[in-house]
């Protein structure tokens, strides 16, 4: 079965906390910036930062693992880094709004870190390999979906756009593949995954690699016969 194909060492590997803390901070920045651009007050900006950073983990732990309260509310460091991202956005709001490309770079780094973090937490929750890919992907994109729903936007995840969720899926698969075939240590696999995920996301931004809609509008009916 897929569930037992990884070694116990790979499943029990504990990812250093700074991977997930960095991901929470970077995603918190993007969420706080979204709230700032909408004219929210400090409470609204913090809530969007918290949901963007921790929403994916809340969905993953609530739906797939159900092993108790999520780390967002059990480890104070995670709320602290989200608060720090909020403060940085408020204090440096003028330069931050002018450096959209830098925010995209930060977000790409967080995407890879969240892919690794989500997969590792899913493995420790005894999910199968496909379940770990799902758990990792939800960790990456779930917060953005919750953010869009809260501000009453159609979730960007559902619409054609630059490669994002696909990059997250690829990162999760890459990390699991390296663990499955024991190509390197879990720690090195995490670093490689973050680097590759970051590079692909940057290429998608640079060359505007996009998904497309599968909907094809039916042809117009023929005109009625004359006469």
C-alpha angles and dihedrals in degrees: 000000000000091000094069100039095097121078118251088244091060093046094046096044110122112217112225110260094237090072093062095035090055090049091051091050095049094046089044089058092053092047093048090049090052090053092046092053090052092055096246122161123244093278093052092046092051093047092051090047091050094046094046091049101038106022095090092052091048091054093044095049094040098047106026109026110019093186098144136286114349122253090253090074101029100051112052092204092075095057089043093057090047089051089048090052089051093050093047090051093049095045096043098032096130097053093037092057089052096052102063092149091055090052089052089053092049091048091051091054090050091049093061093043092051091048091056094041094048094048093048094049089048092051091050087052088059096246120158120254093265088045090053090052089051092047092049093047092049089051089055101044106020095084092053091051092051091047092053092048092050092053091043096246126138103257111261088220091071097051131076110266146121116329107276113126089039090054089051091051090048091051092051092049092047093052093048092046092055090048093045095052092036091233094157141343118299090247093053090043088056092051092047091049093051091048095048093044090050092049094049092047090050091049089050089054094043096049097027095238104189142180118236135216117260092208114111117192110235115249117265114262115259115263116264115264114269124241 
